[in-house]
Amino acid sequence: GICTAATLVARFRGWPRERAAFSLGGAGLIVNVLAVIYGVAMIINLSWYRPTPGAAWYLNYATFIFVPVIIVIGLLYYYGFQKRRSNN
């Protein structure tokens, strides 16, 4: 999802500026938009809460536990290490 969204933003900013050996032409934008929509739909599908009877509680709530934990770890890493490195 991140790659297709970043590519879509780059396309709106005028990328690619030079002609490449392979190009979808105007269809590239359509394919890119469809890829972003598909990615968002899959994130929603995989995150949709569907409890499994008999499973441990943390397995039923894995999305709600692990996604925020990963986001917090990523933000701590970015603001703790990477942002300082990019400012130097």
Secondary structure, DSSP 8 states (H G I E B T S, - for coil): -HHHHHHHHHHHTT---S--SS--TTHHHHHHHHHHHHHHHHHHHHHS----TTS-HHHHTHHHHHHHHHHHHHHHHIIIIIHHHHH-
